Amino acid sequence: MLRLPLNRPLTIMMLVLLMVGGTLAGAPFWGPFFVAENIAFAILPMVGVAVAAPAFAGLCVLVRCRRCGHRLFRYAVTKRRHSDSIEWFLRAHQCPECGYSTV
C-alpha cells in the first residue's frame, strides 16, 4: 500500500480522516440502530462532511511526488477511470509525470 514517492504518514492520516468522515456522512443508513434519530440524520452527517471535505481537499493539494511535485491524489481522482482511481493511488509505485519510482 502507498508505494508512490510521497509523504506516507501525512497521506495515511488524511486517508483515515476521509474514511471516518465518509462513515459519519453515511450515518442515516447505519445510525438509527446505534444513536437517536435526530443525531443520525442531522448531526453525524454534518460532522462527517466537515471532516471528509477538508481531508479530500488536503489529499488533492498536499499529496505530491517528492521529485517533481506532481499532485498524485488529484491525478488519481481526475485523470484515472473512476473504477480504478483509488486502487491505482494505493498500488502505483511510479509518478506518472516524471517517472520517479520507489522501487
Secondary structure, 3 states (H helix, E strand, C coil): CCCCCCCHHHHHHHHHHHHHHHHHHCHHHHHHHCCCHHHHHHHHHHHHHHHHHHHHHHHHHHCECCCCCCEHHHHHHHCCCCCCHHHHHHHCCECCCCCCECC
